[in-house]
Amino acid sequence: MKEYAMIFSGQGFYSSYIPEIFKKNIPIIKKTFDLASSCIEYNLWNGLKKNEISNQKNKEYLQPLLLTISVALFKLWIKKKFSYYCCWA
């Protein structure tokens, strides 16, 4: 089996541009956002789609948003790449 590494970006990654993948309602991504949102009591999905997090008012949600994006993309990658080998994807 090949070995893989995943590199997560930092705060410099975020911009007001919403990648095409987040415009779609992919269940594993939406579920990850829902879980993270319930933990911090803020709707990160709406914040991302409406670009509410980059402004000064909601800047405290930027780090949770970046982590959620990274985890959601990782879960999607695992599901697509290793769907036959991974029981939690």
PDB file of N, CA, C and O in Angstrom:
ATOM      1  N   MET A   1       0.848  -1.188   0.000  1.00  0.00           N
ATOM      2  CA  MET A   1       0.000   0.000   0.000  1.00  0.00           C
ATOM      3  C   MET A   1       0.884   1.238   0.000  1.00  0.00           C
ATOM      4  O   MET A   1       1.892   1.289   0.705  1.00  0.00           O
ATOM      5  N   LYS A   2       0.507   2.226  -0.784  1.00  0.00           N
ATOM      6  CA  LYS A   2       1.253   3.474  -0.852  1.00  0.00           C
ATOM      7  C   LYS A   2       0.998   4.305   0.395  1.00  0.00           C
ATOM      8  O   LYS A   2      -0.058   4.208   1.020  1.00  0.00           O
ATOM      9  N   GLU A   3       1.979   5.119   0.743  1.00  0.00           N
ATOM     10  CA  GLU A   3       1.821   6.039   1.870  1.00  0.00           C
ATOM     11  C   GLU A   3       1.478   7.424   1.331  1.00  0.00           C
ATOM     12  O   GLU A   3       1.970   7.836   0.280  1.00  0.00           O
ATOM     13  N   TYR A   4       0.635   8.128   2.060  1.00  0.00           N
ATOM     14  CA  TYR A   4       0.207   9.463   1.671  1.00  0.00           C
ATOM     15  C   TYR A   4       0.404  10.416   2.838  1.00  0.00           C
ATOM     16  O   TYR A   4       0.420  10.005   3.998  1.00  0.00           O
ATOM     17  N   ALA A   5       0.549  11.668   2.522  1.00  0.00           N
ATOM     18  CA  ALA A   5       0.618  12.709   3.552  1.00  0.00           C
ATOM     19  C   ALA A   5      -0.390  13.790   3.194  1.00  0.00           C
ATOM     20  O   ALA A   5      -0.604  14.090   2.020  1.00  0.00           O
ATOM     21  N   MET A   6      -0.998  14.360   4.201  1.00  0.00           N
ATOM     22  CA  MET A   6      -1.966  15.430   3.994  1.00  0.00           C
ATOM     23  C   MET A   6      -1.407  16.682   4.660  1.00  0.00           C
ATOM     24  O   MET A   6      -1.024  16.646   5.829  1.00  0.00           O
ATOM     25  N   ILE A   7      -1.360  17.776   3.927  1.00  0.00           N
ATOM     26  CA  ILE A   7      -0.858  19.041   4.462  1.00  0.00           C
ATOM     27  C   ILE A   7      -2.037  20.002   4.545  1.00  0.00           C
ATOM     28  O   ILE A   7      -2.726  20.242   3.553  1.00  0.00           O
ATOM     29  N   PHE A   8      -2.260  20.545   5.729  1.00  0.00           N
ATOM     30  CA  PHE A   8      -3.355  21.487   5.930  1.00  0.00           C
ATOM     31  C   PHE A   8      -2.823  22.910   5.911  1.00  0.00           C
ATOM     32  O   PHE A   8      -1.782  23.203   6.499  1.00  0.00           O
ATOM     33  N   SER A   9      -3.533  23.775   5.243  1.00  0.00           N
ATOM     34  CA  SER A   9      -3.091  25.161   5.140  1.00  0.00           C
ATOM     35  C   SER A   9      -3.457  25.971   6.364  1.00  0.00           C
ATOM     36  O   SER A   9      -4.285  25.568   7.181  1.00  0.00           O
ATOM     37  N   GLY A  10      -2.831  27.105   6.468  1.00  0.00           N
ATOM     38  CA  GLY A  10      -3.080  27.995   7.595  1.00  0.00           C
ATOM     39  C   GLY A  10      -3.997  29.132   7.205  1.00  0.00           C
ATOM     40  O   GLY A  10      -4.722  29.049   6.214  1.00  0.00           O
ATOM     41  N   GLN A  11      -3.962  30.185   7.984  1.00  0.00           N
ATOM     42  CA  GLN A  11      -4.885  31.296   7.810  1.00  0.00           C
ATOM     43  C   GLN A  11      -4.673  32.021   6.483  1.00  0.00           C
ATOM     44  O   GLN A  11      -5.609  32.627   5.960  1.00  0.00           O
ATOM     45  N   GLY A  12      -3.477  31.970   5.936  1.00  0.00           N
ATOM     46  CA  GLY A  12      -3.224  32.617   4.656  1.00  0.00           C
ATOM     47  C   GLY A  12      -4.007  31.994   3.513  1.00  0.00           C
ATOM     48  O   GLY A  12      -4.142  32.595   2.447  1.00  0.00           O
ATOM     49  N   PHE A  13      -4.523  30.793   3.731  1.00  0.00           N
ATOM     50  CA  PHE A  13      -5.300  30.074   2.731  1.00  0.00           C
ATOM     51  C   PHE A  13      -6.647  30.728   2.476  1.00  0.00           C
ATOM     52  O   PHE A  13      -7.144  30.710   1.350  1.00  0.00           O
ATOM     53  N   TYR A  14      -7.233  31.297   3.497  1.00  0.00           N
ATOM     54  CA  TYR A  14      -8.618  31.761   3.398  1.00  0.00           C
ATOM     55  C   TYR A  14      -8.716  33.041   2.584  1.00  0.00           C
ATOM     56  O   TYR A  14      -7.909  33.957   2.746  1.00  0.00           O
ATOM     57  N   SER A  15      -9.678  33.093   1.737  1.00  0.00           N
ATOM     58  CA  SER A  15     -10.025  34.313   1.019  1.00  0.00           C
ATOM     59  C   SER A  15     -11.534  34.323   0.846  1.00  0.00           C
ATOM     60  O   SER A  15     -12.217  33.389   1.266  1.00  0.00           O
ATOM     61  N   SER A  16     -12.041  35.347   0.245  1.00  0.00           N
ATOM     62  CA  SER A  16     -13.488  35.420   0.063  1.00  0.00           C
ATOM     63  C   SER A  16     -13.953  34.477  -1.036  1.00  0.00           C
ATOM     64  O   SER A  16     -15.156  34.267  -1.193  1.00  0.00           O
ATOM     65  N   TYR A  17     -13.035  33.908  -1.794  1.00  0.00           N
ATOM     66  CA  TYR A  17     -13.384  32.951  -2.839  1.00  0.00           C
ATOM     67  C   TYR A  17     -13.867  31.650  -2.210  1.00  0.00           C
ATOM     68  O   TYR A  17     -13.189  31.075  -1.358  1.00  0.00           O
ATOM     69  N   ILE A  18     -15.037  31.191  -2.631  1.00  0.00           N
ATOM     70  CA  ILE A  18     -15.562  29.917  -2.144  1.00  0.00           C
ATOM     71  C   ILE A  18     -15.306  28.873  -3.230  1.00  0.00           C
ATOM     72  O   ILE A  18     -15.854  28.967  -4.328  1.00  0.00           O
ATOM     73  N   PRO A  19     -14.465  27.874  -2.918  1.00  0.00           N
ATOM     74  CA  PRO A  19     -14.207  26.840  -3.929  1.00  0.00           C
ATOM     75  C   PRO A  19     -15.496  26.176  -4.395  1.00  0.00           C
ATOM     76  O   PRO A  19     -16.474  26.086  -3.652  1.00  0.00           O
ATOM     77  N   GLU A  20     -15.475  25.722  -5.620  1.00  0.00           N
ATOM     78  CA  GLU A  20     -16.650  25.098  -6.239  1.00  0.00           C
ATOM     79  C   GLU A  20     -17.198  23.941  -5.404  1.00  0.00           C
ATOM     80  O   GLU A  20     -18.409  23.727  -5.362  1.00  0.00           O
ATOM     81  N   ILE A  21     -16.325  23.205  -4.748  1.00  0.00           N
ATOM     82  CA  ILE A  21     -16.751  22.035  -3.969  1.00  0.00           C
ATOM     83  C   ILE A  21     -17.681  22.429  -2.812  1.00  0.00           C
ATOM     84  O   ILE A  21     -18.527  21.636  -2.401  1.00  0.00           O
ATOM     85  N   PHE A  22     -17.525  23.650  -2.289  1.00  0.00           N
ATOM     86  CA  PHE A  22     -18.364  24.081  -1.175  1.00  0.00           C
ATOM     87  C   PHE A  22     -19.694  24.669  -1.642  1.00  0.00           C
ATOM     88  O   PHE A  22     -20.564  24.957  -0.820  1.00  0.00           O
ATOM     89  N   LYS A  23     -19.858  24.845  -2.936  1.00  0.00           N
ATOM     90  CA  LYS A  23     -21.142  25.300  -3.460  1.00  0.00           C
ATOM     91  C   LYS A  23     -22.109  24.140  -3.619  1.00  0.00           C
ATOM     92  O   LYS A  23     -23.314  24.340  -3.769  1.00  0.00           O
ATOM     93  N   LYS A  24     -21.569  22.916  -3.584  1.00  0.00           N
ATOM     94  CA  LYS A  24     -22.393  21.716  -3.707  1.00  0.00           C
ATOM     95  C   LYS A  24     -22.700  21.184  -2.314  1.00  0.00           C
ATOM     96  O   LYS A  24     -21.928  21.402  -1.380  1.00  0.00           O
ATOM     97  N   ASN A  25     -23.793  20.508  -2.176  1.00  0.00           N
ATOM     98  CA  ASN A  25     -24.143  19.905  -0.888  1.00  0.00           C
ATOM     99  C   ASN A  25     -23.671  18.453  -0.854  1.00  0.00           C
ATOM    100  O   ASN A  25     -24.473  17.526  -0.975  1.00  0.00           O
ATOM    101  N   ILE A  26     -22.379  18.268  -0.692  1.00  0.00           N
ATOM    102  CA  ILE A  26     -21.808  16.930  -0.588  1.00  0.00           C
ATOM    103  C   ILE A  26     -22.016  16.477   0.850  1.00  0.00           C
ATOM    104  O   ILE A  26     -21.542  17.138   1.774  1.00  0.00           O
ATOM    105  N   PRO A  27     -22.713  15.367   1.059  1.00  0.00           N
ATOM    106  CA  PRO A  27     -23.118  14.963   2.409  1.00  0.00           C
ATOM    107  C   PRO A  27     -21.989  14.898   3.438  1.00  0.00           C
ATOM    108  O   PRO A  27     -22.169  15.363   4.563  1.00  0.00           O
ATOM    109  N   ILE A  28     -20.853  14.346   3.089  1.00  0.00           N
ATOM    110  CA  ILE A  28     -19.779  14.209   4.082  1.00  0.00           C
ATOM    111  C   ILE A  28     -19.209  15.571   4.480  1.00  0.00           C
ATOM    112  O   ILE A  28     -18.794  15.763   5.623  1.00  0.00           O
ATOM    113  N   ILE A  29     -19.190  16.506   3.543  1.00  0.00           N
ATOM    114  CA  ILE A  29     -18.713  17.862   3.850  1.00  0.00           C
ATOM    115  C   ILE A  29     -19.745  18.582   4.704  1.00  0.00           C
ATOM    116  O   ILE A  29     -19.402  19.198   5.712  1.00  0.00           O
ATOM    117  N   LYS A  30     -20.998  18.505   4.305  1.00  0.00           N
ATOM    118  CA  LYS A  30     -22.070  19.164   5.067  1.00  0.00           C
ATOM    119  C   LYS A  30     -22.155  18.611   6.485  1.00  0.00           C
ATOM    120  O   LYS A  30     -22.344  19.369   7.437  1.00  0.00           O
ATOM    121  N   LYS A  31     -22.015  17.298   6.630  1.00  0.00           N
ATOM    122  CA  LYS A  31     -22.071  16.672   7.960  1.00  0.00           C
ATOM    123  C   LYS A  31     -20.921  17.154   8.839  1.00  0.00           C
ATOM    124  O   LYS A  31     -21.111  17.397  10.031  1.00  0.00           O
ATOM    125  N   THR A  32     -19.743  17.294   8.267  1.00  0.00           N
ATOM    126  CA  THR A  32     -18.590  17.799   9.020  1.00  0.00           C
ATOM    127  C   THR A  32     -18.839  19.235   9.469  1.00  0.00           C
ATOM    128  O   THR A  32     -18.533  19.590  10.607  1.00  0.00           O
ATOM    129  N   PHE A  33     -19.388  20.056   8.591  1.00  0.00           N
ATOM    130  CA  PHE A  33     -19.705  21.440   8.946  1.00  0.00           C
ATOM    131  C   PHE A  33     -20.788  21.497  10.020  1.00  0.00           C
ATOM    132  O   PHE A  33     -20.712  22.321  10.931  1.00  0.00           O
ATOM    133  N   ASP A  34     -21.785  20.638   9.921  1.00  0.00           N
ATOM    134  CA  ASP A  34     -22.858  20.610  10.921  1.00  0.00           C
ATOM    135  C   ASP A  34     -22.314  20.243  12.304  1.00  0.00           C
ATOM    136  O   ASP A  34     -22.687  20.849  13.308  1.00  0.00           O
ATOM    137  N   LEU A  35     -21.437  19.251  12.343  1.00  0.00           N
ATOM    138  CA  LEU A  35     -20.855  18.832  13.622  1.00  0.00           C
ATOM    139  C   LEU A  35     -20.010  19.953  14.228  1.00  0.00           C
ATOM    140  O   LEU A  35     -20.137  20.262  15.413  1.00  0.00           O
ATOM    141  N   ALA A  36     -19.161  20.548  13.422  1.00  0.00           N
ATOM    142  CA  ALA A  36     -18.321  21.639  13.925  1.00  0.00           C
ATOM    143  C   ALA A  36     -19.174  22.826  14.374  1.00  0.00           C
ATOM    144  O   ALA A  36     -18.901  23.443  15.404  1.00  0.00           O
ATOM    145  N   SER A  37     -20.188  23.132  13.607  1.00  0.00           N
ATOM    146  CA  SER A  37     -21.072  24.255  13.949  1.00  0.00           C
ATOM    147  C   SER A  37     -21.789  24.031  15.273  1.00  0.00           C
ATOM    148  O   SER A  37     -21.958  24.963  16.059  1.00  0.00           O
ATOM    149  N   SER A  38     -22.210  22.795  15.517  1.00  0.00           N
ATOM    150  CA  SER A  38     -22.897  22.510  16.776  1.00  0.00           C
ATOM    151  C   SER A  38     -21.938  22.640  17.962  1.00  0.00           C
ATOM    152  O   SER A  38     -22.357  22.997  19.063  1.00  0.00           O
ATOM    153  N   CYS A  39     -20.676  22.356  17.741  1.00  0.00           N
ATOM    154  CA  CYS A  39     -19.692  22.467  18.829  1.00  0.00           C
ATOM    155  C   CYS A  39     -19.427  23.912  19.225  1.00  0.00           C
ATOM    156  O   CYS A  39     -19.226  24.209  20.403  1.00  0.00           O
ATOM    157  N   ILE A  40     -19.425  24.812  18.246  1.00  0.00           N
ATOM    158  CA  ILE A  40     -19.111  26.218  18.568  1.00  0.00           C
ATOM    159  C   ILE A  40     -20.341  27.121  18.562  1.00  0.00           C
ATOM    160  O   ILE A  40     -20.241  28.327  18.790  1.00  0.00           O
ATOM    161  N   GLU A  41     -21.508  26.520  18.298  1.00  0.00           N
ATOM    162  CA  GLU A  41     -22.782  27.251  18.286  1.00  0.00           C
ATOM    163  C   GLU A  41     -22.775  28.427  17.307  1.00  0.00           C
ATOM    164  O   GLU A  41     -23.240  29.525  17.614  1.00  0.00           O
ATOM    165  N   TYR A  42     -22.238  28.158  16.135  1.00  0.00           N
ATOM    166  CA  TYR A  42     -22.233  29.137  15.041  1.00  0.00           C
ATOM    167  C   TYR A  42     -22.292  28.354  13.740  1.00  0.00           C
ATOM    168  O   TYR A  42     -21.574  27.367  13.585  1.00  0.00           O
ATOM    169  N   ASN A  43     -23.137  28.776  12.799  1.00  0.00           N
ATOM    170  CA  ASN A  43     -23.304  28.054  11.543  1.00  0.00           C
ATOM    171  C   ASN A  43     -22.158  28.403  10.588  1.00  0.00           C
ATOM    172  O   ASN A  43     -22.212  29.403   9.872  1.00  0.00           O
ATOM    173  N   LEU A  44     -21.122  27.560  10.591  1.00  0.00           N
ATOM    174  CA  LEU A  44     -19.952  27.784   9.750  1.00  0.00           C
ATOM    175  C   LEU A  44     -20.287  27.668   8.264  1.00  0.00           C
ATOM    176  O   LEU A  44     -19.706  28.374   7.439  1.00  0.00           O
ATOM    177  N   TRP A  45     -21.214  26.789   7.923  1.00  0.00           N
ATOM    178  CA  TRP A  45     -21.606  26.608   6.522  1.00  0.00           C
ATOM    179  C   TRP A  45     -22.185  27.903   5.956  1.00  0.00           C
ATOM    180  O   TRP A  45     -21.798  28.347   4.875  1.00  0.00           O
ATOM    181  N   ASN A  46     -23.117  28.504   6.699  1.00  0.00           N
ATOM    182  CA  ASN A  46     -23.692  29.776   6.249  1.00  0.00           C
ATOM    183  C   ASN A  46     -22.649  30.887   6.267  1.00  0.00           C
ATOM    184  O   ASN A  46     -22.621  31.744   5.383  1.00  0.00           O
ATOM    185  N   GLY A  47     -21.800  30.860   7.278  1.00  0.00           N
ATOM    186  CA  GLY A  47     -20.743  31.867   7.358  1.00  0.00           C
ATOM    187  C   GLY A  47     -19.806  31.803   6.167  1.00  0.00           C
ATOM    188  O   GLY A  47     -19.369  32.836   5.660  1.00  0.00           O
ATOM    189  N   LEU A  48     -19.497  30.603   5.721  1.00  0.00           N
ATOM    190  CA  LEU A  48     -18.635  30.423   4.551  1.00  0.00           C
ATOM    191  C   LEU A  48     -19.346  30.869   3.282  1.00  0.00           C
ATOM    192  O   LEU A  48     -18.791  31.618   2.477  1.00  0.00           O
ATOM    193  N   LYS A  49     -20.572  30.404   3.112  1.00  0.00           N
ATOM    194  CA  LYS A  49     -21.305  30.720   1.877  1.00  0.00           C
ATOM    195  C   LYS A  49     -21.621  32.212   1.752  1.00  0.00           C
ATOM    196  O   LYS A  49     -21.612  32.766   0.653  1.00  0.00           O
ATOM    197  N   LYS A  50     -21.895  32.843   2.869  1.00  0.00           N
ATOM    198  CA  LYS A  50     -22.241  34.271   2.833  1.00  0.00           C
ATOM    199  C   LYS A  50     -21.015  35.168   3.023  1.00  0.00           C
ATOM    200  O   LYS A  50     -21.133  36.394   3.024  1.00  0.00           O
ATOM    201  N   ASN A  51     -19.843  34.556   3.183  1.00  0.00           N
ATOM    202  CA  ASN A  51     -18.591  35.286   3.394  1.00  0.00           C
ATOM    203  C   ASN A  51     -18.683  36.223   4.598  1.00  0.00           C
ATOM    204  O   ASN A  51     -18.239  37.369   4.534  1.00  0.00           O
ATOM    205  N   GLU A  52     -19.258  35.734   5.688  1.00  0.00           N
ATOM    206  CA  GLU A  52     -19.428  36.534   6.902  1.00  0.00           C
ATOM    207  C   GLU A  52     -18.245  36.426   7.850  1.00  0.00           C
ATOM    208  O   GLU A  52     -18.143  37.209   8.794  1.00  0.00           O
ATOM    209  N   ILE A  53     -17.359  35.485   7.622  1.00  0.00           N
ATOM    210  CA  ILE A  53     -16.328  35.199   8.614  1.00  0.00           C
ATOM    211  C   ILE A  53     -15.084  36.046   8.416  1.00  0.00           C
ATOM    212  O   ILE A  53     -14.330  36.253   9.367  1.00  0.00           O
ATOM    213  N   SER A  54     -14.848  36.538   7.217  1.00  0.00           N
ATOM    214  CA  SER A  54     -13.630  37.312   6.980  1.00  0.00           C
ATOM    215  C   SER A  54     -13.715  38.738   7.530  1.00  0.00           C
ATOM    216  O   SER A  54     -12.690  39.399   7.699  1.00  0.00           O
ATOM    217  N   ASN A  55     -14.912  39.205   7.804  1.00  0.00           N
ATOM    218  CA  ASN A  55     -15.012  40.577   8.310  1.00  0.00           C
ATOM    219  C   ASN A  55     -14.680  40.630   9.810  1.00  0.00           C
ATOM    220  O   ASN A  55     -14.582  39.594  10.467  1.00  0.00           O
ATOM    221  N   GLN A  56     -14.516  41.801  10.321  1.00  0.00           N
ATOM    222  CA  GLN A  56     -14.101  41.984  11.716  1.00  0.00           C
ATOM    223  C   GLN A  56     -15.120  41.439  12.707  1.00  0.00           C
ATOM    224  O   GLN A  56     -14.741  41.003  13.794  1.00  0.00           O
ATOM    225  N   LYS A  57     -16.377  41.452  12.365  1.00  0.00           N
ATOM    226  CA  LYS A  57     -17.425  41.048  13.298  1.00  0.00           C
ATOM    227  C   LYS A  57     -17.314  39.576  13.700  1.00  0.00           C
ATOM    228  O   LYS A  57     -17.497  39.247  14.872  1.00  0.00           O
ATOM    229  N   ASN A  58     -17.022  38.701  12.763  1.00  0.00           N
ATOM    230  CA  ASN A  58     -17.003  37.270  13.030  1.00  0.00           C
ATOM    231  C   ASN A  58     -15.620  36.644  12.870  1.00  0.00           C
ATOM    232  O   ASN A  58     -15.511  35.449  12.592  1.00  0.00           O
ATOM    233  N   LYS A  59     -14.592  37.419  13.038  1.00  0.00           N
ATOM    234  CA  LYS A  59     -13.233  36.939  12.815  1.00  0.00           C
ATOM    235  C   LYS A  59     -12.838  35.808  13.776  1.00  0.00           C
ATOM    236  O   LYS A  59     -11.936  35.031  13.461  1.00  0.00           O
ATOM    237  N   GLU A  60     -13.481  35.705  14.918  1.00  0.00           N
ATOM    238  CA  GLU A  60     -13.149  34.643  15.878  1.00  0.00           C
ATOM    239  C   GLU A  60     -13.513  33.254  15.345  1.00  0.00           C
ATOM    240  O   GLU A  60     -13.082  32.246  15.903  1.00  0.00           O
ATOM    241  N   TYR A  61     -14.294  33.198  14.281  1.00  0.00           N
ATOM    242  CA  TYR A  61     -14.680  31.916  13.705  1.00  0.00           C
ATOM    243  C   TYR A  61     -13.775  31.494  12.539  1.00  0.00           C
ATOM    244  O   TYR A  61     -13.990  30.442  11.937  1.00  0.00           O
ATOM    245  N   LEU A  62     -12.771  32.306  12.225  1.00  0.00           N
ATOM    246  CA  LEU A  62     -11.904  31.999  11.094  1.00  0.00           C
ATOM    247  C   LEU A  62     -11.093  30.722  11.322  1.00  0.00           C
ATOM    248  O   LEU A  62     -11.023  29.881  10.426  1.00  0.00           O
ATOM    249  N   GLN A  63     -10.489  30.560  12.480  1.00  0.00           N
ATOM    250  CA  GLN A  63      -9.704  29.352  12.747  1.00  0.00           C
ATOM    251  C   GLN A  63     -10.583  28.091  12.773  1.00  0.00           C
ATOM    252  O   GLN A  63     -10.212  27.085  12.169  1.00  0.00           O
ATOM    253  N   PRO A  64     -11.735  28.118  13.455  1.00  0.00           N
ATOM    254  CA  PRO A  64     -12.609  26.938  13.374  1.00  0.00           C
ATOM    255  C   PRO A  64     -13.048  26.635  11.943  1.00  0.00           C
ATOM    256  O   PRO A  64     -13.182  25.469  11.571  1.00  0.00           O
ATOM    257  N   LEU A  65     -13.273  27.679  11.137  1.00  0.00           N
ATOM    258  CA  LEU A  65     -13.663  27.465   9.742  1.00  0.00           C
ATOM    259  C   LEU A  65     -12.548  26.775   8.966  1.00  0.00           C
ATOM    260  O   LEU A  65     -12.805  25.827   8.224  1.00  0.00           O
ATOM    261  N   LEU A  66     -11.316  27.241   9.129  1.00  0.00           N
ATOM    262  CA  LEU A  66     -10.187  26.637   8.420  1.00  0.00           C
ATOM    263  C   LEU A  66      -9.989  25.178   8.818  1.00  0.00           C
ATOM    264  O   LEU A  66      -9.724  24.327   7.970  1.00  0.00           O
ATOM    265  N   LEU A  67     -10.118  24.897  10.100  1.00  0.00           N
ATOM    266  CA  LEU A  67      -9.996  23.514  10.560  1.00  0.00           C
ATOM    267  C   LEU A  67     -11.120  22.655   9.978  1.00  0.00           C
ATOM    268  O   LEU A  67     -10.880  21.529   9.542  1.00  0.00           O
ATOM    269  N   THR A  68     -12.323  23.178   9.971  1.00  0.00           N
ATOM    270  CA  THR A  68     -13.467  22.436   9.440  1.00  0.00           C
ATOM    271  C   THR A  68     -13.306  22.164   7.948  1.00  0.00           C
ATOM    272  O   THR A  68     -13.603  21.063   7.485  1.00  0.00           O
ATOM    273  N   ILE A  69     -12.842  23.153   7.196  1.00  0.00           N
ATOM    274  CA  ILE A  69     -12.584  22.954   5.767  1.00  0.00           C
ATOM    275  C   ILE A  69     -11.567  21.835   5.572  1.00  0.00           C
ATOM    276  O   ILE A  69     -11.762  20.949   4.739  1.00  0.00           O
ATOM    277  N   SER A  70     -10.490  21.878   6.338  1.00  0.00           N
ATOM    278  CA  SER A  70      -9.432  20.870   6.213  1.00  0.00           C
ATOM    279  C   SER A  70      -9.949  19.470   6.546  1.00  0.00           C
ATOM    280  O   SER A  70      -9.689  18.520   5.807  1.00  0.00           O
ATOM    281  N   VAL A  71     -10.669  19.344   7.638  1.00  0.00           N
ATOM    282  CA  VAL A  71     -11.192  18.038   8.048  1.00  0.00           C
ATOM    283  C   VAL A  71     -12.218  17.537   7.030  1.00  0.00           C
ATOM    284  O   VAL A  71     -12.223  16.354   6.691  1.00  0.00           O
ATOM    285  N   ALA A  72     -13.079  18.421   6.545  1.00  0.00           N
ATOM    286  CA  ALA A  72     -14.092  18.019   5.569  1.00  0.00           C
ATOM    287  C   ALA A  72     -13.445  17.523   4.276  1.00  0.00           C
ATOM    288  O   ALA A  72     -13.857  16.503   3.723  1.00  0.00           O
ATOM    289  N   LEU A  73     -12.446  18.236   3.802  1.00  0.00           N
ATOM    290  CA  LEU A  73     -11.765  17.810   2.581  1.00  0.00           C
ATOM    291  C   LEU A  73     -11.001  16.509   2.796  1.00  0.00           C
ATOM    292  O   LEU A  73     -10.944  15.662   1.904  1.00  0.00           O
ATOM    293  N   PHE A  74     -10.413  16.352   3.985  1.00  0.00           N
ATOM    294  CA  PHE A  74      -9.718  15.108   4.307  1.00  0.00           C
ATOM    295  C   PHE A  74     -10.691  13.931   4.313  1.00  0.00           C
ATOM    296  O   PHE A  74     -10.398  12.874   3.753  1.00  0.00           O
ATOM    297  N   LYS A  75     -11.840  14.115   4.943  1.00  0.00           N
ATOM    298  CA  LYS A  75     -12.837  13.043   4.977  1.00  0.00           C
ATOM    299  C   LYS A  75     -13.334  12.695   3.578  1.00  0.00           C
ATOM    300  O   LYS A  75     -13.531  11.523   3.258  1.00  0.00           O
ATOM    301  N   LEU A  76     -13.537  13.713   2.745  1.00  0.00           N
ATOM    302  CA  LEU A  76     -13.975  13.470   1.379  1.00  0.00           C
ATOM    303  C   LEU A  76     -12.897  12.706   0.611  1.00  0.00           C
ATOM    304  O   LEU A  76     -13.204  11.766  -0.122  1.00  0.00           O
ATOM    305  N   TRP A  77     -11.651  13.104   0.774  1.00  0.00           N
ATOM    306  CA  TRP A  77     -10.544  12.434   0.100  1.00  0.00           C
ATOM    307  C   TRP A  77     -10.446  10.977   0.537  1.00  0.00           C
ATOM    308  O   TRP A  77     -10.277  10.084  -0.293  1.00  0.00           O
ATOM    309  N   ILE A  78     -10.551  10.743   1.838  1.00  0.00           N
ATOM    310  CA  ILE A  78     -10.499   9.375   2.362  1.00  0.00           C
ATOM    311  C   ILE A  78     -11.642   8.543   1.769  1.00  0.00           C
ATOM    312  O   ILE A  78     -11.446   7.400   1.356  1.00  0.00           O
ATOM    313  N   LYS A  79     -12.814   9.130   1.738  1.00  0.00           N
ATOM    314  CA  LYS A  79     -13.971   8.397   1.224  1.00  0.00           C
ATOM    315  C   LYS A  79     -13.780   8.034  -0.242  1.00  0.00           C
ATOM    316  O   LYS A  79     -14.069   6.908  -0.649  1.00  0.00           O
ATOM    317  N   LYS A  80     -13.299   8.976  -1.028  1.00  0.00           N
ATOM    318  CA  LYS A  80     -13.116   8.728  -2.457  1.00  0.00           C
ATOM    319  C   LYS A  80     -11.946   7.790  -2.725  1.00  0.00           C
ATOM    320  O   LYS A  80     -12.026   6.930  -3.602  1.00  0.00           O
ATOM    321  N   LYS A  81     -10.881   7.950  -1.987  1.00  0.00           N
ATOM    322  CA  LYS A  81      -9.654   7.188  -2.250  1.00  0.00           C
ATOM    323  C   LYS A  81      -9.674   5.797  -1.632  1.00  0.00           C
ATOM    324  O   LYS A  81      -9.226   4.829  -2.246  1.00  0.00           O
ATOM    325  N   PHE A  82     -10.194   5.705  -0.414  1.00  0.00           N
ATOM    326  CA  PHE A  82     -10.101   4.456   0.336  1.00  0.00           C
ATOM    327  C   PHE A  82     -11.460   3.923   0.772  1.00  0.00           C
ATOM    328  O   PHE A  82     -11.559   3.290   1.824  1.00  0.00           O
ATOM    329  N   SER A  83     -12.476   4.155   0.014  1.00  0.00           N
ATOM    330  CA  SER A  83     -13.827   3.776   0.444  1.00  0.00           C
ATOM    331  C   SER A  83     -13.951   2.278   0.716  1.00  0.00           C
ATOM    332  O   SER A  83     -14.816   1.866   1.489  1.00  0.00           O
ATOM    333  N   TYR A  84     -13.120   1.476   0.108  1.00  0.00           N
ATOM    334  CA  TYR A  84     -13.193   0.030   0.336  1.00  0.00           C
ATOM    335  C   TYR A  84     -12.379  -0.410   1.543  1.00  0.00           C
ATOM    336  O   TYR A  84     -12.557  -1.525   2.033  1.00  0.00           O
ATOM    337  N   TYR A  85     -11.486   0.450   2.029  1.00  0.00           N
ATOM    338  CA  TYR A  85     -10.573   0.061   3.096  1.00  0.00           C
ATOM    339  C   TYR A  85     -10.845   0.714   4.440  1.00  0.00           C
ATOM    340  O   TYR A  85     -10.357   0.247   5.469  1.00  0.00           O
ATOM    341  N   CYS A  86     -11.619   1.787   4.438  1.00  0.00           N
ATOM    342  CA  CYS A  86     -11.775   2.587   5.646  1.00  0.00           C
ATOM    343  C   CYS A  86     -13.210   2.513   6.155  1.00  0.00           C
ATOM    344  O   CYS A  86     -14.153   2.790   5.415  1.00  0.00           O
ATOM    345  N   CYS A  87     -13.365   2.144   7.401  1.00  0.00           N
ATOM    346  CA  CYS A  87     -14.712   1.941   7.925  1.00  0.00           C
ATOM    347  C   CYS A  87     -15.371   3.245   8.382  1.00  0.00           C
ATOM    348  O   CYS A  87     -16.592   3.258   8.535  1.00  0.00           O
ATOM    349  N   TRP A  88     -14.644   4.337   8.609  1.00  0.00           N
ATOM    350  CA  TRP A  88     -15.251   5.573   9.124  1.00  0.00           C
ATOM    351  C   TRP A  88     -15.434   6.633   8.081  1.00  0.00           C
ATOM    352  O   TRP A  88     -15.929   7.714   8.401  1.00  0.00           O
ATOM    353  N   ALA A  89     -15.060   6.383   6.848  1.00  0.00           N
ATOM    354  CA  ALA A  89     -15.143   7.409   5.804  1.00  0.00           C
ATOM    355  C   ALA A  89     -16.583   7.676   5.420  1.00  0.00           C
ATOM    356  O   ALA A  89     -16.847   8.511   4.555  1.00  0.00           O
TER     357      ALA A  89
END
